[in-house]
Amino acid sequence: MAEPGDRARDEFLSEAQEIVETFSRNLLSLDASVREGAADPALVNESFRAVHTLKGLAGLFGAQRLATVSHRLEDLLDDLRLGRAPLGLETLDVLFSAIDAYGRLLAAEREGKDDPIPAVDDLLSRLDRLGGQVAPKATPVSDYELDPGLLGVLTEYEEHRLRTNLELKLRLYRLRVQFDLSTIDKALEDMKSRAKKHGEIITYLPTGEASSPDTIELDLLMASRDDLATLIGSLGAENIVIEEIPRRRTTGIPSVAAPRTPLRPPGTDRPSDSVPPPRAIEPTGDGPSLRSLTQTVRVDIRKLDYLMNVVGELAIVKSALGRLTERLRAEGQRQLVAELQRSHRSFDRRLAELQAGILEVRMVPLGQVFERLARVVRQISREMRKEIRLVITGAETEIDKLIVEELSDPLMHMIRNAIDHGIETAHRRAEVGKPAAGTIALNAYQKGNHVMIEVEDDGRGIDEQAVLQKAIAMGRVPKDGAHELSREELLGLIFLPGVSTRDQADDVSGRGVGMDIVKTNIGRLGGIIDVQSETGIGTKVTITLPITLAIVSALMVRVAGNVFAIPLASVSEALWLDEAGTERLDSREVITLRGATLPICRLERLLELERAPSDPGPRRPYVVVVALGNRRLGLVVDHLFGQQDIVIKPLGRALASVRGFAGATELGDQRVGLVLDASAIVDEVLEGSEAVRGIRRMAIG
Amino acid sequence: MAELVRAPAGRLARRGGRGPVREFLTFLLGDDVFGVDLARIKEILSLPPITLVPRAAQFIVGICSVRGLLVSVMDLRLRLGLEARPRTRRARILLVTTDPGEVVGLLVDEVRHVVRLSEDELELSPALGGDVSEHVLGVGRPRGEFIVLLDLAAVVEG
């Protein structure tokens, strides 16, 4: 087991990861707000806070480089939030590159490596260059003759915000609010978010008075462009008193401290030489809050796998109990049997609930990976000078954590392809009457036991003739057979190794990643990938994924005494095999199914299974039709014996090179059955240019 | 189904030499005595039902489940290039942990006991002929016996 030190370190790394993700989310929102013309100061401040916390953590764990990078970033963000440096798209570029640098730093930290990381050096030198832009420090806020009691407790950032708001000629309000001590964290967050549409809460202080021991009274200092009536209408409640703070006539500078209602707590009569009073809660202050606002725990997914295994074992215990009950029944113990059966049923139900509960914990929203993609889109579009509008729907769709982890690379490649090869240059778009900004839509939704993810662009579409030429040049398609291929079949060619979607003539980036790799990765997750494209209108790539890898419904089959599971996700139907109806076409056996030709594959032969001498083989075998995208193959098996929900476990390293199996599963009687990898078998049987001809035949139906 | 690896004290071979002591679990393949580092042995199993894996290497017996854990089982004879022999009642599976934290089963003819060997009873990396040598750590020579000590890492991960 891990040493306590290792565990603390793991905790540190995953917490750091989360902070970087938050930072990244803030940057994306910030990017949007900058593009709309006004950077949201709260987001800049939150980014500062994130990096500040990261610096502290890194220092604590002796992660020197992480600390250095965070320190430098913190300086920049501090300048930005205090208005000492301008925040533009170039600065954002640097900040976004920090996310990438952090990713590499954390990976290096995790592996205990300290090789030089170019991305980090690059970031540091870009930060150096930015340093030159820092504006001179602004005049201190004391020029404004603000109440010294308030000044004593304002942080530099709050001063800056106050000054900025006053320069914008906003009004100042004092909100005196009674909070319930037990719910203050949440109530205050609510208050802040509701106030946001009217202006900004600059600071808050406890008044030191309270109507009961369970409540606390805070004065919130708020700047807003709205008038008092609007604020009362929007924020007013029983526990809130809102007053406008009048301006001082002579200087036009507001007196924050209204008579008889000092903002500073009582007992600090001489604030200038006293320490600033402690505050009840301090989410915008400079020290990390000790109390967490959320009620979540981080769990290593391996622990969930372990729990899932325990559930599997309980299921085995359950069937053993069932067998015992049957024996009791045979012995005539009616009363006992009835009671046992009741307990058995209830155990069964609870077990199913437990299993569902664990599965639910494994589920995470796809938004996690979409956020990373949004960053990629921004980066690539800046690199390629193509303006891209990313539209995301269904980010809340949930899927197994393990799948999400594996999805980000394939999706990133698809998006890169879409921007690189799909979206035209602004000039070209103008010529064909499309809006200057290209749109990439990332849609996710649940469909039965599957999650669908679509990556759609409004670019030029795939040039299927270019794809075909490439495929012919690669020897993937026979030259004379090419004219027979339909458009769908031609599009399917992009998934063959070495064939690219890029148009050779104007390929400048050369960064497109083969769709065959994307397809392999998706296939490994039990998913299917399909492409649709219209010339001049756009391309849509659809991925169909199982919701979880932990449990799949499978069709259980027997071949020559061996039990195999075929995931139902890839099964389209099963039928009797009519031996008289089989024909040979080229080197392959085929049958005709509803007028279409279907290649079939005898698993017994493919897997070279040995039939026991006593086993004459089935009188009438079955054909299980597996469909993957537009490719279909019939697998010939001896018997079908029903559908079962199975937990797929990976085969060990000793078996890693064995093709055709996705893993193994327990069958409940201490035995293990292999799970067929339908996609690998289809690939193997219908390989290469053969595959193309296979597609063509099937497409006739 | 599982037996703990704990030989009775009397069956532990007596210390004959000097220096630090290492413990090895000994077992038979045919008439020869082999030994592996005891610390790497997780458990010893009687044969559970084993599922054949088509297309796997010849020395892979198949896979089995040990209380929910999926284990690949290797026939140690075939792995070492020795001749195949029919399994007997005494055949056992040694569960060993490999470096990436995986558990692999090794099918052996018969498990004997744990021996403690001092340094002067150990002869590391001797020259042995045949296919076995690449999997051998050395030989142990406690009192008139000859034990081939296997390099588990090479056997399991090689």
Interface residues (C-beta under 8 A of the other chain):
Chain A: N309 V310 G312 E313 N562 L607 E608 L609 K649 P650 L651 G652 R653 A654 L655 V658 R659 G660 F661 G663 A664 E666 Q670 R671 V672 G673 L674
Chain B: P48 P49 T51 L52 V53 P54 R55 A56 A57 I60 I63 C64 S65 R67 G68 L69 L70 V71 S72 M74 T98 P100 E102 V103 V104 V156 E157
